[in-house]
Amino acid sequence: MRVRGPVLALDYGTKRIGLAVSDESGTFAFPAGFLACAGRRRDLEALRALICEKSVQRVVVGLPLHLDGRRGESAAAAEEFANAVAKITGLPVDLVDERWTTVAADRALRESRSGRKRRREAVDTTAATLMLRTYLERAANLTEEESA
């Protein structure tokens, strides 16, 4: 699959939605902050505005599976949110396994010695960036395999 960007990644949460966006070539992932949740309707409108502003072509939403791969309440909420994003934007929305992104983001930020409050907020955008980077790398590898 060839990914054309920009691609927006969303690390969905009940308090914040971490954001990351790729460049137009779908090669690099950049942190884009977070959206403080203000209710489903407002959140979707804010995301739609961001999508228009950044000319986003595809959205990726993290799917928080249990370590053994089972889906729980959080995964169901993320799937429902992804469906709502697809409906309101008309864009393709992919779900991506995010089991390790929040752990990796928290570890990286802890090592950088960020303040506790700032670290909690930064975890969401860092997790979204790691998730988007993985998504873009996998898409590039699939494209290379198809070419071979």
N, C-alpha and C positions, 0 to 999 in steps of 0.2 A: 504494500500500500504506500503510495506516495502522499506525503502530507504537505499540503500547501498552507501557508500561514497567512496571517498570524493565527496561532492556536491559543486559546485561553484555558488554563487549568484552574479548577476549583477544588479546594480542600474544604468540603462542606462540614459545617459544625453548627451547633445550636446558638452559640454566642457570636462566632465570627466565621467568615468564609475566607480562607486564604486564597490569594490570587497570584498567578504567574502567567506570563504571556511570552510567546515565541516571536522571533523575527519573521519576516515575510517568507523566507525560504524554508521555515520550519526546521531550522538547524540548532538555534540557541534558545535556551529558556532563561527568562529574566524574572526576578521577583517583582510583583506589582502591588504589594501591600495586602491589605485585608479589608473586607467589608464588615462593619459591625452590624449584626442582624437587627432588623427593625420590623420584622413581620414578613411573611412570605411574599405578599404583593409588592411591598416596597423593595425587598431584596431583589426580586425578579426585574422590577423596573430599573433599579440601579445597575444590575448586570446587563440589561438590554442597552442602556445608555453607554456603558463601557464597551460593549461589543461593537456598537456603532462607531464610537470614538476611535477604537483601535482597528477597525475593519476586520474583525475576527471572522475566520472562515469555518472554524470547527471548535468545539468545546470538549474538554476532558473533565470528568468528575471522578474524584477518588471514591472507591468502593471499599469501605472498612470491613473486611472479612475477619472472622476469628482466625487465630493462628493455624487451626486445622482446616481452614477453607470454608467453614460453615458461614451462612448468612444469618445475621441477627437483626435486632431492631434498628441499629445504626445503618446497616447495609440497606434495609428496606427504606429507611428515610432518605438515604442518598439516591437510591434508584427513583423514588418518587420525585425528588428534587430535580434529578437529571431529566426526567420526563417533562417536568414543568418548564425547565430551561429550553428544551427542544421545542415545546409547543409555543412558547412565547417568542422565540427567536427564529424558528424555522431552520435552524442550523443542525447539522449532524452532531450528536452528543455521544461520546464514547465513555464507558465506565472502565476504570483502571484499578486493579488491585493495589491498595495503598497500605498493606499491612505493615511495612517497614518504614514508610516515609516519615511518619511523625516521630518514631523512635530515633531515626537517623538525624532528623532536623533538631530534635531536642538535644541529642548528644553533641552535635556540632555547635549549637549555640551555647551549651553549658561550657564547652571547652573554650569558647571565645569570651567567657566571663561576662556576658550581658547581664544587666539587672534583671531581677526576677519578673517584674511586671512586663518589662519590655520583651523579655525572652518568651513569655507566654504568647504575646501578640506576634512576635517574629516567627514562632514555631509554625503558625498556620501558613504564612507566605513561603517560608523555607520548605515546608512539606509540599506545597503546591508546586514549587520550582523543581524539587527533586522528582516528583511524580511526572511533571511535564518533560523533564530531561529524559527520564526512562522511556516514556511514551515515544518521544521523538527518535531516540536511539533504536528502539525496537522497530519503528516504522522504517527507518533508514536501512536497517539490516534486512528487513523483508524485501525492500526494493532492490537491494544488492543481490539477494538470493534469486529473485525473479529474473534479474538481468543475466545471471550466470547460466 
